[in-house]
Amino acid sequence: MKKSITIRAVLSVFAIIFTVATNALIAPVTTVVSTNAALGQMSNSDGGYISSLAGMNLGSMLAGMPGLILLLALLLIWGSLFFKNKK
């Protein structure tokens, strides 16, 4: 299916708006997850330290996922312009 540049641009704008909205929804959650995990470092055990590292890494991963999904979406939208099938 061939898409015009206008359709690709509109799809790109929707993908960017969706990413910004997703980031706005995820930001408070990642802050709470990271804060609770950071407080776990204060406990006097190795388990608390390990679980706090896992929690902080989870918060970082959640914050970065919308950007990766946006990159994938833009590659799907615009990729056929760059990778044409030769028949």
PDB file with one MODEL, atoms N, CA, C and O in Angstrom:
MODEL        1
ATOM      1  N   MET A   1       0.835  -1.176   0.000  1.00  0.00           N
ATOM      2  CA  MET A   1       0.000   0.000   0.000  1.00  0.00           C
ATOM      3  C   MET A   1       0.883   1.244   0.000  1.00  0.00           C
ATOM      4  O   MET A   1       1.741   1.415   0.866  1.00  0.00           O
ATOM      5  N   LYS A   2       0.660   2.095  -0.974  1.00  0.00           N
ATOM      6  CA  LYS A   2       1.443   3.320  -1.042  1.00  0.00           C
ATOM      7  C   LYS A   2       0.768   4.411  -0.230  1.00  0.00           C
ATOM      8  O   LYS A   2      -0.445   4.610  -0.298  1.00  0.00           O
ATOM      9  N   LYS A   3       1.585   5.107   0.534  1.00  0.00           N
ATOM     10  CA  LYS A   3       1.075   6.206   1.342  1.00  0.00           C
ATOM     11  C   LYS A   3       1.700   7.500   0.844  1.00  0.00           C
ATOM     12  O   LYS A   3       2.880   7.542   0.497  1.00  0.00           O
ATOM     13  N   SER A   4       0.921   8.519   0.815  1.00  0.00           N
ATOM     14  CA  SER A   4       1.461   9.809   0.411  1.00  0.00           C
ATOM     15  C   SER A   4       2.231  10.427   1.583  1.00  0.00           C
ATOM     16  O   SER A   4       2.115  10.000   2.732  1.00  0.00           O
ATOM     17  N   ILE A   5       2.998  11.419   1.253  1.00  0.00           N
ATOM     18  CA  ILE A   5       3.779  12.124   2.269  1.00  0.00           C
ATOM     19  C   ILE A   5       2.849  12.771   3.293  1.00  0.00           C
ATOM     20  O   ILE A   5       3.167  12.801   4.482  1.00  0.00           O
ATOM     21  N   THR A   6       1.716  13.282   2.851  1.00  0.00           N
ATOM     22  CA  THR A   6       0.770  13.929   3.755  1.00  0.00           C
ATOM     23  C   THR A   6       0.235  12.946   4.785  1.00  0.00           C
ATOM     24  O   THR A   6       0.144  13.270   5.969  1.00  0.00           O
ATOM     25  N   ILE A   7      -0.116  11.749   4.338  1.00  0.00           N
ATOM     26  CA  ILE A   7      -0.622  10.729   5.267  1.00  0.00           C
ATOM     27  C   ILE A   7       0.468  10.336   6.254  1.00  0.00           C
ATOM     28  O   ILE A   7       0.202  10.181   7.446  1.00  0.00           O
ATOM     29  N   ARG A   8       1.684  10.176   5.768  1.00  0.00           N
ATOM     30  CA  ARG A   8       2.814   9.833   6.659  1.00  0.00           C
ATOM     31  C   ARG A   8       3.048  10.944   7.689  1.00  0.00           C
ATOM     32  O   ARG A   8       3.310  10.662   8.858  1.00  0.00           O
ATOM     33  N   ALA A   9       2.953  12.190   7.259  1.00  0.00           N
ATOM     34  CA  ALA A   9       3.161  13.310   8.183  1.00  0.00           C
ATOM     35  C   ALA A   9       2.068  13.340   9.250  1.00  0.00           C
ATOM     36  O   ALA A   9       2.353  13.572  10.425  1.00  0.00           O
ATOM     37  N   VAL A  10       0.828  13.107   8.849  1.00  0.00           N
ATOM     38  CA  VAL A  10      -0.273  13.101   9.817  1.00  0.00           C
ATOM     39  C   VAL A  10      -0.099  11.938  10.798  1.00  0.00           C
ATOM     40  O   VAL A  10      -0.288  12.112  12.002  1.00  0.00           O
ATOM     41  N   LEU A  11       0.255  10.768  10.296  1.00  0.00           N
ATOM     42  CA  LEU A  11       0.492   9.623  11.186  1.00  0.00           C
ATOM     43  C   LEU A  11       1.651   9.904  12.137  1.00  0.00           C
ATOM     44  O   LEU A  11       1.606   9.513  13.303  1.00  0.00           O
ATOM     45  N   SER A  12       2.676  10.573  11.649  1.00  0.00           N
ATOM     46  CA  SER A  12       3.817  10.917  12.500  1.00  0.00           C
ATOM     47  C   SER A  12       3.409  11.882  13.607  1.00  0.00           C
ATOM     48  O   SER A  12       3.827  11.730  14.755  1.00  0.00           O
ATOM     49  N   VAL A  13       2.596  12.869  13.262  1.00  0.00           N
ATOM     50  CA  VAL A  13       2.125  13.819  14.275  1.00  0.00           C
ATOM     51  C   VAL A  13       1.291  13.098  15.330  1.00  0.00           C
ATOM     52  O   VAL A  13       1.448  13.354  16.524  1.00  0.00           O
ATOM     53  N   PHE A  14       0.405  12.197  14.901  1.00  0.00           N
ATOM     54  CA  PHE A  14      -0.381  11.429  15.872  1.00  0.00           C
ATOM     55  C   PHE A  14       0.510  10.575  16.758  1.00  0.00           C
ATOM     56  O   PHE A  14       0.257  10.466  17.958  1.00  0.00           O
ATOM     57  N   ALA A  15       1.550   9.966  16.191  1.00  0.00           N
ATOM     58  CA  ALA A  15       2.464   9.143  16.985  1.00  0.00           C
ATOM     59  C   ALA A  15       3.203   9.993  18.015  1.00  0.00           C
ATOM     60  O   ALA A  15       3.398   9.563  19.152  1.00  0.00           O
ATOM     61  N   ILE A  16       3.611  11.189  17.623  1.00  0.00           N
ATOM     62  CA  ILE A  16       4.326  12.069  18.551  1.00  0.00           C
ATOM     63  C   ILE A  16       3.392  12.550  19.660  1.00  0.00           C
ATOM     64  O   ILE A  16       3.779  12.580  20.829  1.00  0.00           O
ATOM     65  N   ILE A  17       2.169  12.924  19.299  1.00  0.00           N
ATOM     66  CA  ILE A  17       1.200  13.354  20.315  1.00  0.00           C
ATOM     67  C   ILE A  17       0.897  12.218  21.285  1.00  0.00           C
ATOM     68  O   ILE A  17       0.810  12.438  22.493  1.00  0.00           O
ATOM     69  N   PHE A  18       0.737  11.007  20.761  1.00  0.00           N
ATOM     70  CA  PHE A  18       0.489   9.843  21.620  1.00  0.00           C
ATOM     71  C   PHE A  18       1.662   9.601  22.565  1.00  0.00           C
ATOM     72  O   PHE A  18       1.458   9.254  23.728  1.00  0.00           O
ATOM     73  N   THR A  19       2.888   9.780  22.076  1.00  0.00           N
ATOM     74  CA  THR A  19       4.073   9.590  22.920  1.00  0.00           C
ATOM     75  C   THR A  19       4.137  10.628  24.027  1.00  0.00           C
ATOM     76  O   THR A  19       4.456  10.296  25.169  1.00  0.00           O
ATOM     77  N   VAL A  20       3.838  11.871  23.706  1.00  0.00           N
ATOM     78  CA  VAL A  20       3.847  12.930  24.724  1.00  0.00           C
ATOM     79  C   VAL A  20       2.781  12.655  25.785  1.00  0.00           C
ATOM     80  O   VAL A  20       3.034  12.819  26.978  1.00  0.00           O
ATOM     81  N   ALA A  21       1.594  12.237  25.352  1.00  0.00           N
ATOM     82  CA  ALA A  21       0.526  11.924  26.303  1.00  0.00           C
ATOM     83  C   ALA A  21       0.903  10.732  27.178  1.00  0.00           C
ATOM     84  O   ALA A  21       0.642  10.734  28.381  1.00  0.00           O
ATOM     85  N   THR A  22       1.512   9.725  26.578  1.00  0.00           N
ATOM     86  CA  THR A  22       1.944   8.556  27.350  1.00  0.00           C
ATOM     87  C   THR A  22       3.009   8.936  28.364  1.00  0.00           C
ATOM     88  O   THR A  22       2.973   8.475  29.504  1.00  0.00           O
ATOM     89  N   ASN A  23       3.952   9.769  27.962  1.00  0.00           N
ATOM     90  CA  ASN A  23       4.974  10.240  28.902  1.00  0.00           C
ATOM     91  C   ASN A  23       4.353  11.002  30.058  1.00  0.00           C
ATOM     92  O   ASN A  23       4.785  10.854  31.202  1.00  0.00           O
ATOM     93  N   ALA A  24       3.343  11.815  29.774  1.00  0.00           N
ATOM     94  CA  ALA A  24       2.674  12.578  30.839  1.00  0.00           C
ATOM     95  C   ALA A  24       1.959  11.648  31.815  1.00  0.00           C
ATOM     96  O   ALA A  24       1.886  11.943  33.008  1.00  0.00           O
ATOM     97  N   LEU A  25       1.434  10.536  31.326  1.00  0.00           N
ATOM     98  CA  LEU A  25       0.762   9.581  32.207  1.00  0.00           C
ATOM     99  C   LEU A  25       1.745   8.717  32.982  1.00  0.00           C
ATOM    100  O   LEU A  25       1.478   8.350  34.127  1.00  0.00           O
ATOM    101  N   ILE A  26       2.879   8.388  32.372  1.00  0.00           N
ATOM    102  CA  ILE A  26       3.843   7.484  32.999  1.00  0.00           C
ATOM    103  C   ILE A  26       4.744   8.203  33.998  1.00  0.00           C
ATOM    104  O   ILE A  26       5.204   7.585  34.959  1.00  0.00           O
ATOM    105  N   ALA A  27       5.006   9.487  33.795  1.00  0.00           N
ATOM    106  CA  ALA A  27       5.953  10.214  34.642  1.00  0.00           C
ATOM    107  C   ALA A  27       5.642  10.112  36.136  1.00  0.00           C
ATOM    108  O   ALA A  27       6.555   9.832  36.912  1.00  0.00           O
ATOM    109  N   PRO A  28       4.402  10.326  36.576  1.00  0.00           N
ATOM    110  CA  PRO A  28       4.143  10.189  38.016  1.00  0.00           C
ATOM    111  C   PRO A  28       4.360   8.763  38.534  1.00  0.00           C
ATOM    112  O   PRO A  28       4.828   8.565  39.655  1.00  0.00           O
ATOM    113  N   VAL A  29       4.020   7.789  37.714  1.00  0.00           N
ATOM    114  CA  VAL A  29       4.189   6.388  38.136  1.00  0.00           C
ATOM    115  C   VAL A  29       5.668   6.055  38.293  1.00  0.00           C
ATOM    116  O   VAL A  29       6.062   5.437  39.282  1.00  0.00           O
ATOM    117  N   THR A  30       6.488   6.459  37.326  1.00  0.00           N
ATOM    118  CA  THR A  30       7.919   6.157  37.427  1.00  0.00           C
ATOM    119  C   THR A  30       8.563   6.883  38.602  1.00  0.00           C
ATOM    120  O   THR A  30       9.489   6.364  39.226  1.00  0.00           O
ATOM    121  N   THR A  31       8.074   8.079  38.900  1.00  0.00           N
ATOM    122  CA  THR A  31       8.607   8.803  40.053  1.00  0.00           C
ATOM    123  C   THR A  31       8.302   8.066  41.344  1.00  0.00           C
ATOM    124  O   THR A  31       9.172   7.939  42.206  1.00  0.00           O
ATOM    125  N   VAL A  32       7.081   7.582  41.488  1.00  0.00           N
ATOM    126  CA  VAL A  32       6.701   6.853  42.704  1.00  0.00           C
ATOM    127  C   VAL A  32       7.476   5.541  42.814  1.00  0.00           C
ATOM    128  O   VAL A  32       7.957   5.191  43.892  1.00  0.00           O
ATOM    129  N   VAL A  33       7.599   4.812  41.697  1.00  0.00           N
ATOM    130  CA  VAL A  33       8.342   3.543  41.714  1.00  0.00           C
ATOM    131  C   VAL A  33       9.791   3.789  42.097  1.00  0.00           C
ATOM    132  O   VAL A  33      10.338   3.084  42.945  1.00  0.00           O
ATOM    133  N   SER A  34      10.417   4.781  41.481  1.00  0.00           N
ATOM    134  CA  SER A  34      11.824   5.066  41.779  1.00  0.00           C
ATOM    135  C   SER A  34      12.012   5.561  43.209  1.00  0.00           C
ATOM    136  O   SER A  34      12.994   5.203  43.860  1.00  0.00           O
ATOM    137  N   THR A  35      11.088   6.378  43.706  1.00  0.00           N
ATOM    138  CA  THR A  35      11.195   6.891  45.078  1.00  0.00           C
ATOM    139  C   THR A  35      11.053   5.771  46.090  1.00  0.00           C
ATOM    140  O   THR A  35      11.840   5.681  47.032  1.00  0.00           O
ATOM    141  N   ASN A  36      10.058   4.917  45.905  1.00  0.00           N
ATOM    142  CA  ASN A  36       9.901   3.787  46.822  1.00  0.00           C
ATOM    143  C   ASN A  36      11.107   2.872  46.764  1.00  0.00           C
ATOM    144  O   ASN A  36      11.534   2.350  47.794  1.00  0.00           O
ATOM    145  N   ALA A  37      11.658   2.670  45.591  1.00  0.00           N
ATOM    146  CA  ALA A  37      12.840   1.824  45.461  1.00  0.00           C
ATOM    147  C   ALA A  37      14.044   2.468  46.132  1.00  0.00           C
ATOM    148  O   ALA A  37      14.837   1.779  46.774  1.00  0.00           O
ATOM    149  N   ALA A  38      14.188   3.771  45.991  1.00  0.00           N
ATOM    150  CA  ALA A  38      15.315   4.459  46.611  1.00  0.00           C
ATOM    151  C   ALA A  38      15.226   4.398  48.135  1.00  0.00           C
ATOM    152  O   ALA A  38      16.249   4.299  48.811  1.00  0.00           O
ATOM    153  N   LEU A  39      14.017   4.454  48.675  1.00  0.00           N
ATOM    154  CA  LEU A  39      13.859   4.333  50.122  1.00  0.00           C
ATOM    155  C   LEU A  39      14.252   2.946  50.607  1.00  0.00           C
ATOM    156  O   LEU A  39      14.647   2.777  51.761  1.00  0.00           O
ATOM    157  N   GLY A  40      14.146   1.955  49.730  1.00  0.00           N
ATOM    158  CA  GLY A  40      14.547   0.599  50.089  1.00  0.00           C
ATOM    159  C   GLY A  40      16.041   0.472  50.340  1.00  0.00           C
ATOM    160  O   GLY A  40      16.479  -0.468  51.003  1.00  0.00           O
ATOM    161  N   GLN A  41      16.823   1.401  49.824  1.00  0.00           N
ATOM    162  CA  GLN A  41      18.267   1.370  50.059  1.00  0.00           C
ATOM    163  C   GLN A  41      18.601   1.662  51.513  1.00  0.00           C
ATOM    164  O   GLN A  41      19.685   1.311  51.980  1.00  0.00           O
ATOM    165  N   MET A  42      17.688   2.296  52.233  1.00  0.00           N
ATOM    166  CA  MET A  42      17.959   2.674  53.613  1.00  0.00           C
ATOM    167  C   MET A  42      17.843   1.502  54.576  1.00  0.00           C
ATOM    168  O   MET A  42      18.294   1.588  55.718  1.00  0.00           O
ATOM    169  N   SER A  43      17.243   0.412  54.122  1.00  0.00           N
ATOM    170  CA  SER A  43      17.120  -0.742  55.013  1.00  0.00           C
ATOM    171  C   SER A  43      18.491  -1.388  55.198  1.00  0.00           C
ATOM    172  O   SER A  43      19.381  -1.256  54.358  1.00  0.00           O
ATOM    173  N   ASN A  44      18.630  -2.081  56.310  1.00  0.00           N
ATOM    174  CA  ASN A  44      19.918  -2.643  56.659  1.00  0.00           C
ATOM    175  C   ASN A  44      20.003  -4.093  56.179  1.00  0.00           C
ATOM    176  O   ASN A  44      20.166  -5.013  56.981  1.00  0.00           O
ATOM    177  N   SER A  45      19.891  -4.285  54.858  1.00  0.00           N
ATOM    178  CA  SER A  45      20.014  -5.634  54.319  1.00  0.00           C
ATOM    179  C   SER A  45      20.448  -5.570  52.868  1.00  0.00           C
ATOM    180  O   SER A  45      20.235  -4.577  52.173  1.00  0.00           O
ATOM    181  N   ASP A  46      21.066  -6.662  52.429  1.00  0.00           N
ATOM    182  CA  ASP A  46      21.475  -6.742  51.030  1.00  0.00           C
ATOM    183  C   ASP A  46      20.260  -6.881  50.116  1.00  0.00           C
ATOM    184  O   ASP A  46      20.270  -6.385  48.989  1.00  0.00           O
ATOM    185  N   GLY A  47      19.226  -7.547  50.591  1.00  0.00           N
ATOM    186  CA  GLY A  47      18.010  -7.715  49.799  1.00  0.00           C
ATOM    187  C   GLY A  47      17.344  -6.391  49.493  1.00  0.00           C
ATOM    188  O   GLY A  47      16.835  -6.184  48.391  1.00  0.00           O
ATOM    189  N   GLY A  48      17.348  -5.488  50.471  1.00  0.00           N
ATOM    190  CA  GLY A  48      16.777  -4.162  50.252  1.00  0.00           C
ATOM    191  C   GLY A  48      17.546  -3.386  49.199  1.00  0.00           C
ATOM    192  O   GLY A  48      16.956  -2.678  48.382  1.00  0.00           O
ATOM    193  N   TYR A  49      18.866  -3.520  49.220  1.00  0.00           N
ATOM    194  CA  TYR A  49      19.695  -2.835  48.230  1.00  0.00           C
ATOM    195  C   TYR A  49      19.432  -3.378  46.827  1.00  0.00           C
ATOM    196  O   TYR A  49      19.284  -2.610  45.876  1.00  0.00           O
ATOM    197  N   ILE A  50      19.374  -4.705  46.703  1.00  0.00           N
ATOM    198  CA  ILE A  50      19.148  -5.326  45.391  1.00  0.00           C
ATOM    199  C   ILE A  50      17.763  -4.985  44.860  1.00  0.00           C
ATOM    200  O   ILE A  50      17.606  -4.668  43.681  1.00  0.00           O
ATOM    201  N   SER A  51      16.761  -5.051  45.726  1.00  0.00           N
ATOM    202  CA  SER A  51      15.410  -4.722  45.270  1.00  0.00           C
ATOM    203  C   SER A  51      15.288  -3.239  44.913  1.00  0.00           C
ATOM    204  O   SER A  51      14.525  -2.882  44.015  1.00  0.00           O
ATOM    205  N   SER A  52      16.031  -2.373  45.606  1.00  0.00           N
ATOM    206  CA  SER A  52      15.985  -0.946  45.265  1.00  0.00           C
ATOM    207  C   SER A  52      16.628  -0.692  43.903  1.00  0.00           C
ATOM    208  O   SER A  52      16.144   0.139  43.135  1.00  0.00           O
ATOM    209  N   LEU A  53      17.708  -1.400  43.602  1.00  0.00           N
ATOM    210  CA  LEU A  53      18.310  -1.252  42.277  1.00  0.00           C
ATOM    211  C   LEU A  53      17.355  -1.726  41.190  1.00  0.00           C
ATOM    212  O   LEU A  53      17.231  -1.089  40.144  1.00  0.00           O
ATOM    213  N   ALA A  54      16.680  -2.849  41.439  1.00  0.00           N
ATOM    214  CA  ALA A  54      15.719  -3.364  40.454  1.00  0.00           C
ATOM    215  C   ALA A  54      14.566  -2.377  40.269  1.00  0.00           C
ATOM    216  O   ALA A  54      14.125  -2.149  39.142  1.00  0.00           O
ATOM    217  N   GLY A  55      14.083  -1.801  41.346  1.00  0.00           N
ATOM    218  CA  GLY A  55      12.980  -0.841  41.257  1.00  0.00           C
ATOM    219  C   GLY A  55      13.367   0.428  40.531  1.00  0.00           C
ATOM    220  O   GLY A  55      12.590   0.948  39.729  1.00  0.00           O
ATOM    221  N   MET A  56      14.571   0.938  40.803  1.00  0.00           N
ATOM    222  CA  MET A  56      15.009   2.153  40.113  1.00  0.00           C
ATOM    223  C   MET A  56      15.247   1.884  38.628  1.00  0.00           C
ATOM    224  O   MET A  56      14.952   2.733  37.787  1.00  0.00           O
ATOM    225  N   ASN A  57      15.776   0.709  38.306  1.00  0.00           N
ATOM    226  CA  ASN A  57      15.962   0.358  36.899  1.00  0.00           C
ATOM    227  C   ASN A  57      14.623   0.183  36.195  1.00  0.00           C
ATOM    228  O   ASN A  57      14.491   0.531  35.021  1.00  0.00           O
ATOM    229  N   LEU A  58      13.633  -0.350  36.894  1.00  0.00           N
ATOM    230  CA  LEU A  58      12.301  -0.481  36.320  1.00  0.00           C
ATOM    231  C   LEU A  58      11.720   0.901  36.010  1.00  0.00           C
ATOM    232  O   LEU A  58      11.118   1.103  34.956  1.00  0.00           O
ATOM    233  N   GLY A  59      11.900   1.840  36.924  1.00  0.00           N
ATOM    234  CA  GLY A  59      11.423   3.200  36.684  1.00  0.00           C
ATOM    235  C   GLY A  59      12.089   3.830  35.477  1.00  0.00           C
ATOM    236  O   GLY A  59      11.427   4.497  34.682  1.00  0.00           O
ATOM    237  N   SER A  60      13.382   3.628  35.330  1.00  0.00           N
ATOM    238  CA  SER A  60      14.095   4.164  34.166  1.00  0.00           C
ATOM    239  C   SER A  60      13.617   3.506  32.878  1.00  0.00           C
ATOM    240  O   SER A  60      13.467   4.173  31.854  1.00  0.00           O
ATOM    241  N   MET A  61      13.379   2.201  32.929  1.00  0.00           N
ATOM    242  CA  MET A  61      12.921   1.490  31.745  1.00  0.00           C
ATOM    243  C   MET A  61      11.529   1.970  31.329  1.00  0.00           C
ATOM    244  O   MET A  61      11.267   2.180  30.144  1.00  0.00           O
ATOM    245  N   LEU A  62      10.640   2.141  32.309  1.00  0.00           N
ATOM    246  CA  LEU A  62       9.291   2.616  31.994  1.00  0.00           C
ATOM    247  C   LEU A  62       9.324   4.011  31.373  1.00  0.00           C
ATOM    248  O   LEU A  62       8.541   4.315  30.473  1.00  0.00           O
ATOM    249  N   ALA A  63      10.225   4.846  31.853  1.00  0.00           N
ATOM    250  CA  ALA A  63      10.314   6.206  31.327  1.00  0.00           C
ATOM    251  C   ALA A  63      10.854   6.219  29.897  1.00  0.00           C
ATOM    252  O   ALA A  63      10.526   7.121  29.127  1.00  0.00           O
ATOM    253  N   GLY A  64      11.667   5.243  29.536  1.00  0.00           N
ATOM    254  CA  GLY A  64      12.264   5.219  28.205  1.00  0.00           C
ATOM    255  C   GLY A  64      11.465   4.490  27.146  1.00  0.00           C
ATOM    256  O   GLY A  64      11.728   4.656  25.955  1.00  0.00           O
ATOM    257  N   MET A  65      10.500   3.689  27.551  1.00  0.00           N
ATOM    258  CA  MET A  65       9.753   2.878  26.585  1.00  0.00           C
ATOM    259  C   MET A  65       8.947   3.688  25.574  1.00  0.00           C
ATOM    260  O   MET A  65       8.950   3.319  24.399  1.00  0.00           O
ATOM    261  N   PRO A  66       8.261   4.762  25.947  1.00  0.00           N
ATOM    262  CA  PRO A  66       7.514   5.512  24.930  1.00  0.00           C
ATOM    263  C   PRO A  66       8.408   6.050  23.817  1.00  0.00           C
ATOM    264  O   PRO A  66       7.991   6.096  22.660  1.00  0.00           O
ATOM    265  N   GLY A  67       9.607   6.448  24.145  1.00  0.00           N
ATOM    266  CA  GLY A  67      10.531   6.930  23.115  1.00  0.00           C
ATOM    267  C   GLY A  67      10.939   5.837  22.148  1.00  0.00           C
ATOM    268  O   GLY A  67      11.033   6.070  20.943  1.00  0.00           O
ATOM    269  N   LEU A  68      11.180   4.643  22.671  1.00  0.00           N
ATOM    270  CA  LEU A  68      11.523   3.519  21.800  1.00  0.00           C
ATOM    271  C   LEU A  68      10.341   3.116  20.926  1.00  0.00           C
ATOM    272  O   LEU A  68      10.516   2.779  19.755  1.00  0.00           O
ATOM    273  N   ILE A  69       9.146   3.150  21.492  1.00  0.00           N
ATOM    274  CA  ILE A  69       7.954   2.819  20.714  1.00  0.00           C
ATOM    275  C   ILE A  69       7.724   3.874  19.632  1.00  0.00           C
ATOM    276  O   ILE A  69       7.315   3.539  18.520  1.00  0.00           O
ATOM    277  N   LEU A  70       7.981   5.140  19.946  1.00  0.00           N
ATOM    278  CA  LEU A  70       7.875   6.197  18.942  1.00  0.00           C
ATOM    279  C   LEU A  70       8.863   5.958  17.805  1.00  0.00           C
ATOM    280  O   LEU A  70       8.508   6.096  16.634  1.00  0.00           O
ATOM    281  N   LEU A  71      10.080   5.606  18.137  1.00  0.00           N
ATOM    282  CA  LEU A  71      11.079   5.330  17.111  1.00  0.00           C
ATOM    283  C   LEU A  71      10.624   4.192  16.201  1.00  0.00           C
ATOM    284  O   LEU A  71      10.743   4.284  14.979  1.00  0.00           O
ATOM    285  N   LEU A  72      10.108   3.129  16.791  1.00  0.00           N
ATOM    286  CA  LEU A  72       9.603   2.007  16.006  1.00  0.00           C
ATOM    287  C   LEU A  72       8.433   2.428  15.125  1.00  0.00           C
ATOM    288  O   LEU A  72       8.363   2.035  13.960  1.00  0.00           O
ATOM    289  N   ALA A  73       7.516   3.221  15.667  1.00  0.00           N
ATOM    290  CA  ALA A  73       6.362   3.681  14.891  1.00  0.00           C
ATOM    291  C   ALA A  73       6.809   4.545  13.718  1.00  0.00           C
ATOM    292  O   ALA A  73       6.291   4.401  12.610  1.00  0.00           O
ATOM    293  N   LEU A  74       7.760   5.438  13.949  1.00  0.00           N
ATOM    294  CA  LEU A  74       8.241   6.290  12.859  1.00  0.00           C
ATOM    295  C   LEU A  74       8.980   5.481  11.802  1.00  0.00           C
ATOM    296  O   LEU A  74       8.895   5.782  10.611  1.00  0.00           O
ATOM    297  N   LEU A  75       9.703   4.456  12.235  1.00  0.00           N
ATOM    298  CA  LEU A  75      10.348   3.575  11.255  1.00  0.00           C
ATOM    299  C   LEU A  75       9.322   2.827  10.417  1.00  0.00           C
ATOM    300  O   LEU A  75       9.518   2.634   9.217  1.00  0.00           O
ATOM    301  N   LEU A  76       8.234   2.407  11.043  1.00  0.00           N
ATOM    302  CA  LEU A  76       7.180   1.726  10.288  1.00  0.00           C
ATOM    303  C   LEU A  76       6.467   2.679   9.326  1.00  0.00           C
ATOM    304  O   LEU A  76       6.103   2.292   8.215  1.00  0.00           O
ATOM    305  N   ILE A  77       6.270   3.921   9.757  1.00  0.00           N
ATOM    306  CA  ILE A  77       5.576   4.896   8.918  1.00  0.00           C
ATOM    307  C   ILE A  77       6.445   5.325   7.732  1.00  0.00           C
ATOM    308  O   ILE A  77       5.972   5.374   6.597  1.00  0.00           O
ATOM    309  N   TRP A  78       7.692   5.630   7.997  1.00  0.00           N
ATOM    310  CA  TRP A  78       8.556   6.195   6.964  1.00  0.00           C
ATOM    311  C   TRP A  78       9.503   5.185   6.333  1.00  0.00           C
ATOM    312  O   TRP A  78      10.156   5.497   5.337  1.00  0.00           O
ATOM    313  N   GLY A  79       9.591   3.995   6.885  1.00  0.00           N
ATOM    314  CA  GLY A  79      10.585   3.022   6.435  1.00  0.00           C
ATOM    315  C   GLY A  79      10.464   2.612   4.988  1.00  0.00           C
ATOM    316  O   GLY A  79      11.478   2.369   4.335  1.00  0.00           O
ATOM    317  N   SER A  80       9.264   2.528   4.469  1.00  0.00           N
ATOM    318  CA  SER A  80       9.110   2.065   3.087  1.00  0.00           C
ATOM    319  C   SER A  80       9.678   3.055   2.076  1.00  0.00           C
ATOM    320  O   SER A  80       9.956   2.680   0.937  1.00  0.00           O
ATOM    321  N   LEU A  81       9.854   4.310   2.476  1.00  0.00           N
ATOM    322  CA  LEU A  81      10.494   5.271   1.582  1.00  0.00           C
ATOM    323  C   LEU A  81      11.979   4.976   1.430  1.00  0.00           C
ATOM    324  O   LEU A  81      12.571   5.239   0.384  1.00  0.00           O
ATOM    325  N   PHE A  82      12.571   4.429   2.480  1.00  0.00           N
ATOM    326  CA  PHE A  82      14.016   4.188   2.480  1.00  0.00           C
ATOM    327  C   PHE A  82      14.383   2.778   2.062  1.00  0.00           C
ATOM    328  O   PHE A  82      15.465   2.553   1.519  1.00  0.00           O
ATOM    329  N   PHE A  83      13.502   1.832   2.308  1.00  0.00           N
ATOM    330  CA  PHE A  83      13.772   0.442   1.989  1.00  0.00           C
ATOM    331  C   PHE A  83      12.769  -0.055   0.963  1.00  0.00           C
ATOM    332  O   PHE A  83      11.778  -0.697   1.311  1.00  0.00           O
ATOM    333  N   LYS A  84      13.023   0.235  -0.261  1.00  0.00           N
ATOM    334  CA  LYS A  84      12.099  -0.152  -1.329  1.00  0.00           C
ATOM    335  C   LYS A  84      12.430  -1.560  -1.808  1.00  0.00           C
ATOM    336  O   LYS A  84      13.598  -1.924  -1.953  1.00  0.00           O
ATOM    337  N   ASN A  85      11.390  -2.340  -2.050  1.00  0.00           N
ATOM    338  CA  ASN A  85      11.572  -3.693  -2.576  1.00  0.00           C
ATOM    339  C   ASN A  85      11.891  -3.608  -4.063  1.00  0.00           C
ATOM    340  O   ASN A  85      11.210  -2.923  -4.826  1.00  0.00           O
ATOM    341  N   LYS A  86      12.934  -4.314  -4.449  1.00  0.00           N
ATOM    342  CA  LYS A  86      13.303  -4.351  -5.867  1.00  0.00           C
ATOM    343  C   LYS A  86      12.713  -5.626  -6.458  1.00  0.00           C
ATOM    344  O   LYS A  86      13.018  -6.730  -6.007  1.00  0.00           O
ATOM    345  N   LYS A  87      11.876  -5.465  -7.459  1.00  0.00           N
ATOM    346  CA  LYS A  87      11.257  -6.630  -8.099  1.00  0.00           C
ATOM    347  C   LYS A  87      11.599  -6.673  -9.558  1.00  0.00           C
ATOM    348  O   LYS A  87      11.169  -7.583 -10.267  1.00  0.00           O
TER     349      LYS A  87
ENDMDL
END
